[in-house]
Amino acid sequence: MDVRKEILEIIGDYVEIDAENFDTSASFKFAVGLDSFALMSLVGAIEEHFEISIPNEKLHTFKTVDDLIACVEGYVQK
């Protein structure tokens, strides 16, 4: 399973941007135009896709797409 690729596809579908067209090291707002509320909704979709649960307090630590990917990879690897 390529977690990174799947997350990028989910984000791309969510924001209607080709996943290859945004910088995963940039902030969510800059990279894909998401504010904190939209990020919560996106994380919910990712949790559902991977059948995981990310604690709400973790949401505040996601500054970039790469941060989110690393977190999800940690939960999926368990």
mmCIF file as gemmi writes it, N, C-alpha and C atoms, coordinates in Angstrom:
data_model
loop_
_atom_site.group_PDB
_atom_site.id
_atom_site.type_symbol
_atom_site.label_atom_id
_atom_site.label_alt_id
_atom_site.label_comp_id
_atom_site.label_asym_id
_atom_site.label_entity_id
_atom_site.label_seq_id
_atom_site.pdbx_PDB_ins_code
_atom_site.Cartn_x
_atom_site.Cartn_y
_atom_site.Cartn_z
_atom_site.occupancy
_atom_site.B_iso_or_equiv
_atom_site.pdbx_formal_charge
_atom_site.auth_seq_id
_atom_site.auth_asym_id
_atom_site.pdbx_PDB_model_num
ATOM 1 N N . MET Axp A 1 ? 0.85 -1.178 0 1 0 ? 1 A 1
ATOM 2 C CA . MET Axp A 1 ? 0 0 0 1 0 ? 1 A 1
ATOM 3 C C . MET Axp A 1 ? 0.896 1.242 0 1 0 ? 1 A 1
ATOM 4 N N . ASP Axp A 2 ? 0.67 2.154 -0.937 1 0 ? 2 A 1
ATOM 5 C CA . ASP Axp A 2 ? 1.418 3.404 -1.003 1 0 ? 2 A 1
ATOM 6 C C . ASP Axp A 2 ? 0.572 4.503 -0.36 1 0 ? 2 A 1
ATOM 7 N N . VAL Axp A 3 ? 0.772 4.685 0.945 1 0 ? 3 A 1
ATOM 8 C CA . VAL Axp A 3 ? -0.033 5.621 1.729 1 0 ? 3 A 1
ATOM 9 C C . VAL Axp A 3 ? 0.081 7.028 1.161 1 0 ? 3 A 1
ATOM 10 N N . ARG Axp A 4 ? 1.286 7.448 0.851 1 0 ? 4 A 1
ATOM 11 C CA . ARG Axp A 4 ? 1.503 8.802 0.334 1 0 ? 4 A 1
ATOM 12 C C . ARG Axp A 4 ? 0.679 9.036 -0.937 1 0 ? 4 A 1
ATOM 13 N N . LYS Axp A 5 ? 0.783 8.106 -1.869 1 0 ? 5 A 1
ATOM 14 C CA . LYS Axp A 5 ? 0.055 8.245 -3.134 1 0 ? 5 A 1
ATOM 15 C C . LYS Axp A 5 ? -1.454 8.305 -2.897 1 0 ? 5 A 1
ATOM 16 N N . GLU Axp A 6 ? -1.958 7.435 -2.021 1 0 ? 6 A 1
ATOM 17 C CA . GLU Axp A 6 ? -3.393 7.42 -1.742 1 0 ? 6 A 1
ATOM 18 C C . GLU Axp A 6 ? -3.849 8.721 -1.09 1 0 ? 6 A 1
ATOM 19 N N . ILE Axp A 7 ? -3.05 9.248 -0.158 1 0 ? 7 A 1
ATOM 20 C CA . ILE Axp A 7 ? -3.411 10.511 0.487 1 0 ? 7 A 1
ATOM 21 C C . ILE Axp A 7 ? -3.412 11.646 -0.528 1 0 ? 7 A 1
ATOM 22 N N . LEU Axp A 8 ? -2.405 11.68 -1.381 1 0 ? 8 A 1
ATOM 23 C CA . LEU Axp A 8 ? -2.353 12.735 -2.399 1 0 ? 8 A 1
ATOM 24 C C . LEU Axp A 8 ? -3.549 12.653 -3.341 1 0 ? 8 A 1
ATOM 25 N N . GLU Axp A 9 ? -3.976 11.453 -3.676 1 0 ? 9 A 1
ATOM 26 C CA . GLU Axp A 9 ? -5.16 11.299 -4.523 1 0 ? 9 A 1
ATOM 27 C C . GLU Axp A 9 ? -6.416 11.79 -3.801 1 0 ? 9 A 1
ATOM 28 N N . ILE Axp A 10 ? -6.534 11.471 -2.513 1 0 ? 10 A 1
ATOM 29 C CA . ILE Axp A 10 ? -7.693 11.926 -1.729 1 0 ? 10 A 1
ATOM 30 C C . ILE Axp A 10 ? -7.701 13.448 -1.665 1 0 ? 10 A 1
ATOM 31 N N . ILE Axp A 11 ? -6.543 14.039 -1.371 1 0 ? 11 A 1
ATOM 32 C CA . ILE Axp A 11 ? -6.462 15.504 -1.301 1 0 ? 11 A 1
ATOM 33 C C . ILE Axp A 11 ? -6.777 16.109 -2.665 1 0 ? 11 A 1
ATOM 34 N N . GLY Axp A 12 ? -6.209 15.541 -3.714 1 0 ? 12 A 1
ATOM 35 C CA . GLY Axp A 12 ? -6.47 16.049 -5.06 1 0 ? 12 A 1
ATOM 36 C C . GLY Axp A 12 ? -7.946 16.02 -5.406 1 0 ? 12 A 1
ATOM 37 N N . ASP Axp A 13 ? -8.617 14.924 -5.057 1 0 ? 13 A 1
ATOM 38 C CA . ASP Axp A 13 ? -10.06 14.832 -5.297 1 0 ? 13 A 1
ATOM 39 C C . ASP Axp A 13 ? -10.816 15.833 -4.435 1 0 ? 13 A 1
ATOM 40 N N . TYR Axp A 14 ? -10.363 15.995 -3.203 1 0 ? 14 A 1
ATOM 41 C CA . TYR Axp A 14 ? -11.051 16.865 -2.253 1 0 ? 14 A 1
ATOM 42 C C . TYR Axp A 14 ? -11.007 18.33 -2.688 1 0 ? 14 A 1
ATOM 43 N N . VAL Axp A 15 ? -9.851 18.763 -3.163 1 0 ? 15 A 1
ATOM 44 C CA . VAL Axp A 15 ? -9.704 20.17 -3.544 1 0 ? 15 A 1
ATOM 45 C C . VAL Axp A 15 ? -9.75 20.383 -5.056 1 0 ? 15 A 1
ATOM 46 N N . GLU Axp A 16 ? -9.984 19.287 -5.788 1 0 ? 16 A 1
ATOM 47 C CA . GLU Axp A 16 ? -10.086 19.338 -7.247 1 0 ? 16 A 1
ATOM 48 C C . GLU Axp A 16 ? -8.839 19.937 -7.89 1 0 ? 16 A 1
ATOM 49 N N . ILE Axp A 17 ? -7.686 19.47 -7.398 1 0 ? 17 A 1
ATOM 50 C CA . ILE Axp A 17 ? -6.392 19.866 -7.95 1 0 ? 17 A 1
ATOM 51 C C . ILE Axp A 17 ? -5.622 18.581 -8.208 1 0 ? 17 A 1
ATOM 52 N N . ASP Axp A 18 ? -4.917 18.514 -9.31 1 0 ? 18 A 1
ATOM 53 C CA . ASP Axp A 18 ? -4.078 17.356 -9.586 1 0 ? 18 A 1
ATOM 54 C C . ASP Axp A 18 ? -3.024 17.263 -8.488 1 0 ? 18 A 1
ATOM 55 N N . ALA Axp A 19 ? -2.914 16.111 -7.869 1 0 ? 19 A 1
ATOM 56 C CA . ALA Axp A 19 ? -2.015 15.915 -6.729 1 0 ? 19 A 1
ATOM 57 C C . ALA Axp A 19 ? -0.567 16.256 -7.056 1 0 ? 19 A 1
ATOM 58 N N . GLU Axp A 20 ? -0.191 16.181 -8.293 1 0 ? 20 A 1
ATOM 59 C CA . GLU Axp A 20 ? 1.177 16.497 -8.674 1 0 ? 20 A 1
ATOM 60 C C . GLU Axp A 20 ? 1.421 17.995 -8.772 1 0 ? 20 A 1
ATOM 61 N N . ASN Axp A 21 ? 0.365 18.791 -8.62 1 0 ? 21 A 1
ATOM 62 C CA . ASN Axp A 21 ? 0.496 20.237 -8.792 1 0 ? 21 A 1
ATOM 63 C C . ASN Axp A 21 ? 0.607 21.021 -7.504 1 0 ? 21 A 1
ATOM 64 N N . PHE Axp A 22 ? 0.817 20.362 -6.365 1 0 ? 22 A 1
ATOM 65 C CA . PHE Axp A 22 ? 1.03 21.136 -5.149 1 0 ? 22 A 1
ATOM 66 C C . PHE Axp A 22 ? 2.243 20.641 -4.388 1 0 ? 22 A 1
ATOM 67 N N . ASP Axp A 23 ? 2.813 21.552 -3.638 1 0 ? 23 A 1
ATOM 68 C CA . ASP Axp A 23 ? 4.035 21.306 -2.879 1 0 ? 23 A 1
ATOM 69 C C . ASP Axp A 23 ? 3.666 20.727 -1.522 1 0 ? 23 A 1
ATOM 70 N N . THR Axp A 24 ? 4.01 19.48 -1.279 1 0 ? 24 A 1
ATOM 71 C CA . THR Axp A 24 ? 3.624 18.813 -0.029 1 0 ? 24 A 1
ATOM 72 C C . THR Axp A 24 ? 4.381 19.351 1.178 1 0 ? 24 A 1
ATOM 73 N N . SER Axp A 25 ? 5.427 20.14 0.957 1 0 ? 25 A 1
ATOM 74 C CA . SER Axp A 25 ? 6.157 20.71 2.09 1 0 ? 25 A 1
ATOM 75 C C . SER Axp A 25 ? 5.659 22.11 2.443 1 0 ? 25 A 1
ATOM 76 N N . ALA Axp A 26 ? 4.751 22.647 1.656 1 0 ? 26 A 1
ATOM 77 C CA . ALA Axp A 26 ? 4.174 23.963 1.937 1 0 ? 26 A 1
ATOM 78 C C . ALA Axp A 26 ? 2.997 23.81 2.9 1 0 ? 26 A 1
ATOM 79 N N . SER Axp A 27 ? 2.587 24.907 3.507 1 0 ? 27 A 1
ATOM 80 C CA . SER Axp A 27 ? 1.451 24.861 4.426 1 0 ? 27 A 1
ATOM 81 C C . SER Axp A 27 ? 0.191 24.443 3.682 1 0 ? 27 A 1
ATOM 82 N N . PHE Axp A 28 ? -0.764 23.883 4.425 1 0 ? 28 A 1
ATOM 83 C CA . PHE Axp A 28 ? -2.017 23.453 3.794 1 0 ? 28 A 1
ATOM 84 C C . PHE Axp A 28 ? -2.69 24.611 3.078 1 0 ? 28 A 1
ATOM 85 N N . LYS Axp A 29 ? -2.707 25.768 3.713 1 0 ? 29 A 1
ATOM 86 C CA . LYS Axp A 29 ? -3.381 26.902 3.097 1 0 ? 29 A 1
ATOM 87 C C . LYS Axp A 29 ? -2.683 27.301 1.796 1 0 ? 29 A 1
ATOM 88 N N . PHE Axp A 30 ? -1.363 27.316 1.803 1 0 ? 30 A 1
ATOM 89 C CA . PHE Axp A 30 ? -0.625 27.71 0.604 1 0 ? 30 A 1
ATOM 90 C C . PHE Axp A 30 ? -0.632 26.599 -0.443 1 0 ? 30 A 1
ATOM 91 N N . ALA Axp A 31 ? -0.426 25.357 -0.007 1 0 ? 31 A 1
ATOM 92 C CA . ALA Axp A 31 ? -0.291 24.239 -0.956 1 0 ? 31 A 1
ATOM 93 C C . ALA Axp A 31 ? -1.601 23.892 -1.637 1 0 ? 31 A 1
ATOM 94 N N . VAL Axp A 32 ? -2.683 23.788 -0.857 1 0 ? 32 A 1
ATOM 95 C CA . VAL Axp A 32 ? -3.942 23.323 -1.442 1 0 ? 32 A 1
ATOM 96 C C . VAL Axp A 32 ? -5.138 24.2 -1.088 1 0 ? 32 A 1
ATOM 97 N N . GLY Axp A 33 ? -4.914 25.316 -0.408 1 0 ? 33 A 1
ATOM 98 C CA . GLY Axp A 33 ? -5.987 26.256 -0.136 1 0 ? 33 A 1
ATOM 99 C C . GLY Axp A 33 ? -6.95 25.841 0.965 1 0 ? 33 A 1
ATOM 100 N N . LEU Axp A 34 ? -6.498 25.027 1.918 1 0 ? 34 A 1
ATOM 101 C CA . LEU Axp A 34 ? -7.384 24.563 2.992 1 0 ? 34 A 1
ATOM 102 C C . LEU Axp A 34 ? -7.213 25.368 4.259 1 0 ? 34 A 1
ATOM 103 N N . ASP Axp A 35 ? -8.316 25.779 4.84 1 0 ? 35 A 1
ATOM 104 C CA . ASP Axp A 35 ? -8.271 26.384 6.165 1 0 ? 35 A 1
ATOM 105 C C . ASP Axp A 35 ? -8.429 25.272 7.202 1 0 ? 35 A 1
ATOM 106 N N . SER Axp A 36 ? -8.429 25.608 8.48 1 0 ? 36 A 1
ATOM 107 C CA . SER Axp A 36 ? -8.46 24.58 9.527 1 0 ? 36 A 1
ATOM 108 C C . SER Axp A 36 ? -9.754 23.773 9.507 1 0 ? 36 A 1
ATOM 109 N N . PHE Axp A 37 ? -10.875 24.392 9.21 1 0 ? 37 A 1
ATOM 110 C CA . PHE Axp A 37 ? -12.141 23.661 9.152 1 0 ? 37 A 1
ATOM 111 C C . PHE Axp A 37 ? -12.137 22.655 8.008 1 0 ? 37 A 1
ATOM 112 N N . ALA Axp A 38 ? -11.667 23.084 6.846 1 0 ? 38 A 1
ATOM 113 C CA . ALA Axp A 38 ? -11.597 22.18 5.69 1 0 ? 38 A 1
ATOM 114 C C . ALA Axp A 38 ? -10.598 21.06 5.94 1 0 ? 38 A 1
ATOM 115 N N . LEU Axp A 39 ? -9.528 21.372 6.653 1 0 ? 39 A 1
ATOM 116 C CA . LEU Axp A 39 ? -8.547 20.341 6.988 1 0 ? 39 A 1
ATOM 117 C C . LEU Axp A 39 ? -9.173 19.26 7.859 1 0 ? 39 A 1
ATOM 118 N N . MET Axp A 40 ? -9.998 19.653 8.817 1 0 ? 40 A 1
ATOM 119 C CA . MET Axp A 40 ? -10.68 18.677 9.675 1 0 ? 40 A 1
ATOM 120 C C . MET Axp A 40 ? -11.554 17.749 8.835 1 0 ? 40 A 1
ATOM 121 N N . SER Axp A 41 ? -12.252 18.295 7.892 1 0 ? 41 A 1
ATOM 122 C CA . SER Axp A 41 ? -13.108 17.505 7.018 1 0 ? 41 A 1
ATOM 123 C C . SER Axp A 41 ? -12.279 16.553 6.158 1 0 ? 41 A 1
ATOM 124 N N . LEU Axp A 42 ? -11.175 17.04 5.629 1 0 ? 42 A 1
ATOM 125 C CA . LEU Axp A 42 ? -10.283 16.217 4.828 1 0 ? 42 A 1
ATOM 126 C C . LEU Axp A 42 ? -9.714 15.07 5.657 1 0 ? 42 A 1
ATOM 127 N N . VAL Axp A 43 ? -9.287 15.366 6.883 1 0 ? 43 A 1
ATOM 128 C CA . VAL Axp A 43 ? -8.739 14.326 7.757 1 0 ? 43 A 1
ATOM 129 C C . VAL Axp A 43 ? -9.802 13.261 8.02 1 0 ? 43 A 1
ATOM 130 N N . GLY Axp A 44 ? -11.041 13.679 8.179 1 0 ? 44 A 1
ATOM 131 C CA . GLY Axp A 44 ? -12.135 12.716 8.357 1 0 ? 44 A 1
ATOM 132 C C . GLY Axp A 44 ? -12.246 11.776 7.166 1 0 ? 44 A 1
ATOM 133 N N . ALA Axp A 45 ? -12.11 12.298 5.971 1 0 ? 45 A 1
ATOM 134 C CA . ALA Axp A 45 ? -12.17 11.464 4.766 1 0 ? 45 A 1
ATOM 135 C C . ALA Axp A 45 ? -10.985 10.501 4.715 1 0 ? 45 A 1
ATOM 136 N N . ILE Axp A 46 ? -9.827 10.974 5.135 1 0 ? 46 A 1
ATOM 137 C CA . ILE Axp A 46 ? -8.635 10.114 5.151 1 0 ? 46 A 1
ATOM 138 C C . ILE Axp A 46 ? -8.78 9.029 6.213 1 0 ? 46 A 1
ATOM 139 N N . GLU Axp A 47 ? -9.298 9.391 7.385 1 0 ? 47 A 1
ATOM 140 C CA . GLU Axp A 47 ? -9.53 8.404 8.435 1 0 ? 47 A 1
ATOM 141 C C . GLU Axp A 47 ? -10.47 7.306 7.942 1 0 ? 47 A 1
ATOM 142 N N . GLU Axp A 48 ? -11.518 7.71 7.274 1 0 ? 48 A 1
ATOM 143 C CA . GLU Axp A 48 ? -12.485 6.745 6.748 1 0 ? 48 A 1
ATOM 144 C C . GLU Axp A 48 ? -11.833 5.831 5.708 1 0 ? 48 A 1
ATOM 145 N N . HIS Axp A 49 ? -11.051 6.416 4.827 1 0 ? 49 A 1
ATOM 146 C CA . HIS Axp A 49 ? -10.397 5.633 3.766 1 0 ? 49 A 1
ATOM 147 C C . HIS Axp A 49 ? -9.463 4.57 4.347 1 0 ? 49 A 1
ATOM 148 N N . PHE Axp A 50 ? -8.659 4.964 5.332 1 0 ? 50 A 1
ATOM 149 C CA . PHE Axp A 50 ? -7.669 4.045 5.897 1 0 ? 50 A 1
ATOM 150 C C . PHE Axp A 50 ? -8.182 3.28 7.121 1 0 ? 50 A 1
ATOM 151 N N . GLU Axp A 51 ? -9.43 3.564 7.517 1 0 ? 51 A 1
ATOM 152 C CA . GLU Axp A 51 ? -10.035 2.928 8.689 1 0 ? 51 A 1
ATOM 153 C C . GLU Axp A 51 ? -9.162 3.099 9.929 1 0 ? 51 A 1
ATOM 154 N N . ILE Axp A 52 ? -8.79 4.373 10.173 1 0 ? 52 A 1
ATOM 155 C CA . ILE Axp A 52 ? -7.995 4.738 11.343 1 0 ? 52 A 1
ATOM 156 C C . ILE Axp A 52 ? -8.695 5.877 12.057 1 0 ? 52 A 1
ATOM 157 N N . SER Axp A 53 ? -8.207 6.208 13.238 1 0 ? 53 A 1
ATOM 158 C CA . SER Axp A 53 ? -8.729 7.347 13.987 1 0 ? 53 A 1
ATOM 159 C C . SER Axp A 53 ? -7.55 8.184 14.458 1 0 ? 53 A 1
ATOM 160 N N . ILE Axp A 54 ? -7.51 9.434 14.023 1 0 ? 54 A 1
ATOM 161 C CA . ILE Axp A 54 ? -6.447 10.349 14.416 1 0 ? 54 A 1
ATOM 162 C C . ILE Axp A 54 ? -7.009 11.259 15.51 1 0 ? 54 A 1
ATOM 163 N N . PRO Axp A 55 ? -6.37 11.308 16.67 1 0 ? 55 A 1
ATOM 164 C CA . PRO Axp A 55 ? -6.869 12.158 17.761 1 0 ? 55 A 1
ATOM 165 C C . PRO Axp A 55 ? -6.951 13.629 17.34 1 0 ? 55 A 1
ATOM 166 N N . ASN Axp A 56 ? -7.994 14.306 17.792 1 0 ? 56 A 1
ATOM 167 C CA . ASN Axp A 56 ? -8.191 15.718 17.43 1 0 ? 56 A 1
ATOM 168 C C . ASN Axp A 56 ? -7.005 16.594 17.779 1 0 ? 56 A 1
ATOM 169 N N . GLU Axp A 57 ? -6.329 16.293 18.9 1 0 ? 57 A 1
ATOM 170 C CA . GLU Axp A 57 ? -5.193 17.129 19.285 1 0 ? 57 A 1
ATOM 171 C C . GLU Axp A 57 ? -4.04 17.026 18.281 1 0 ? 57 A 1
ATOM 172 N N . LYS Axp A 58 ? -4.011 15.99 17.479 1 0 ? 58 A 1
ATOM 173 C CA . LYS Axp A 58 ? -2.994 15.842 16.435 1 0 ? 58 A 1
ATOM 174 C C . LYS Axp A 58 ? -3.228 16.813 15.281 1 0 ? 58 A 1
ATOM 175 N N . LEU Axp A 59 ? -4.482 17.195 15.061 1 0 ? 59 A 1
ATOM 176 C CA . LEU Axp A 59 ? -4.807 18.057 13.929 1 0 ? 59 A 1
ATOM 177 C C . LEU Axp A 59 ? -4.025 19.366 13.968 1 0 ? 59 A 1
ATOM 178 N N . HIS Axp A 60 ? -3.772 19.862 15.158 1 0 ? 60 A 1
ATOM 179 C CA . HIS Axp A 60 ? -3.065 21.139 15.297 1 0 ? 60 A 1
ATOM 180 C C . HIS Axp A 60 ? -1.582 21.02 14.952 1 0 ? 60 A 1
ATOM 181 N N . THR Axp A 61 ? -1.083 19.802 14.839 1 0 ? 61 A 1
ATOM 182 C CA . THR Axp A 61 ? 0.332 19.609 14.512 1 0 ? 61 A 1
ATOM 183 C C . THR Axp A 61 ? 0.566 19.52 13.013 1 0 ? 61 A 1
ATOM 184 N N . PHE Axp A 62 ? -0.49 19.419 12.238 1 0 ? 62 A 1
ATOM 185 C CA . PHE Axp A 62 ? -0.346 19.306 10.786 1 0 ? 62 A 1
ATOM 186 C C . PHE Axp A 62 ? -0.186 20.685 10.168 1 0 ? 62 A 1
ATOM 187 N N . LYS Axp A 63 ? 1.037 21.013 9.848 1 0 ? 63 A 1
ATOM 188 C CA . LYS Axp A 63 ? 1.296 22.297 9.192 1 0 ? 63 A 1
ATOM 189 C C . LYS Axp A 63 ? 1.402 22.129 7.677 1 0 ? 63 A 1
ATOM 190 N N . THR Axp A 64 ? 1.831 20.929 7.261 1 0 ? 64 A 1
ATOM 191 C CA . THR Axp A 64 ? 2.026 20.668 5.831 1 0 ? 64 A 1
ATOM 192 C C . THR Axp A 64 ? 1.363 19.343 5.449 1 0 ? 64 A 1
ATOM 193 N N . VAL Axp A 65 ? 1.239 19.121 4.175 1 0 ? 65 A 1
ATOM 194 C CA . VAL Axp A 65 ? 0.727 17.845 3.674 1 0 ? 65 A 1
ATOM 195 C C . VAL Axp A 65 ? 1.666 16.72 4.116 1 0 ? 65 A 1
ATOM 196 N N . ASP Axp A 66 ? 2.968 16.981 4.089 1 0 ? 66 A 1
ATOM 197 C CA . ASP Axp A 66 ? 3.934 15.971 4.529 1 0 ? 66 A 1
ATOM 198 C C . ASP Axp A 66 ? 3.711 15.568 5.982 1 0 ? 66 A 1
ATOM 199 N N . ASP Axp A 67 ? 3.342 16.524 6.85 1 0 ? 67 A 1
ATOM 200 C CA . ASP Axp A 67 ? 3.045 16.215 8.263 1 0 ? 67 A 1
ATOM 201 C C . ASP Axp A 67 ? 1.882 15.228 8.356 1 0 ? 67 A 1
ATOM 202 N N . LEU Axp A 68 ? 0.843 15.487 7.591 1 0 ? 68 A 1
ATOM 203 C CA . LEU Axp A 68 ? -0.324 14.608 7.595 1 0 ? 68 A 1
ATOM 204 C C . LEU Axp A 68 ? 0.044 13.217 7.076 1 0 ? 68 A 1
ATOM 205 N N . ILE Axp A 69 ? 0.798 13.175 6.002 1 0 ? 69 A 1
ATOM 206 C CA . ILE Axp A 69 ? 1.212 11.89 5.43 1 0 ? 69 A 1
ATOM 207 C C . ILE Axp A 69 ? 2.009 11.09 6.455 1 0 ? 69 A 1
ATOM 208 N N . ALA Axp A 70 ? 2.967 11.727 7.118 1 0 ? 70 A 1
ATOM 209 C CA . ALA Axp A 70 ? 3.789 11.029 8.108 1 0 ? 70 A 1
ATOM 210 C C . ALA Axp A 70 ? 2.935 10.473 9.246 1 0 ? 70 A 1
ATOM 211 N N . CYS Axp A 71 ? 1.967 11.233 9.694 1 0 ? 71 A 1
ATOM 212 C CA . CYS Axp A 71 ? 1.09 10.784 10.764 1 0 ? 71 A 1
ATOM 213 C C . CYS Axp A 71 ? 0.287 9.575 10.323 1 0 ? 71 A 1
ATOM 214 N N . VAL Axp A 72 ? -0.333 9.658 9.175 1 0 ? 72 A 1
ATOM 215 C CA . VAL Axp A 72 ? -1.16 8.555 8.682 1 0 ? 72 A 1
ATOM 216 C C . VAL Axp A 72 ? -0.307 7.309 8.464 1 0 ? 72 A 1
ATOM 217 N N . GLU Axp A 73 ? 0.887 7.483 7.924 1 0 ? 73 A 1
ATOM 218 C CA . GLU Axp A 73 ? 1.769 6.333 7.733 1 0 ? 73 A 1
ATOM 219 C C . GLU Axp A 73 ? 2.051 5.637 9.067 1 0 ? 73 A 1
ATOM 220 N N . GLY Axp A 74 ? 2.206 6.415 10.131 1 0 ? 74 A 1
ATOM 221 C CA . GLY Axp A 74 ? 2.43 5.835 11.454 1 0 ? 74 A 1
ATOM 222 C C . GLY Axp A 74 ? 1.248 5.011 11.931 1 0 ? 74 A 1
ATOM 223 N N . TYR Axp A 75 ? 0.048 5.458 11.661 1 0 ? 75 A 1
ATOM 224 C CA . TYR Axp A 75 ? -1.143 4.718 12.079 1 0 ? 75 A 1
ATOM 225 C C . TYR Axp A 75 ? -1.381 3.492 11.207 1 0 ? 75 A 1
ATOM 226 N N . VAL Axp A 76 ? -1.089 3.608 9.914 1 0 ? 76 A 1
ATOM 227 C CA . VAL Axp A 76 ? -1.331 2.495 8.999 1 0 ? 76 A 1
ATOM 228 C C . VAL Axp A 76 ? -0.298 1.385 9.23 1 0 ? 76 A 1
ATOM 229 N N . GLN Axp A 77 ? 0.909 1.737 9.609 1 0 ? 77 A 1
ATOM 230 C CA . GLN Axp A 77 ? 1.971 0.764 9.817 1 0 ? 77 A 1
ATOM 231 C C . GLN Axp A 77 ? 1.771 -0.076 11.069 1 0 ? 77 A 1
ATOM 232 N N . LYS Axp A 78 ? 0.937 0.395 11.99 1 0 ? 78 A 1
ATOM 233 C CA . LYS Axp A 78 ? 0.726 -0.319 13.269 1 0 ? 78 A 1
ATOM 234 C C . LYS Axp A 78 ? -0.037 -1.588 13.073 1 0 ? 78 A 1
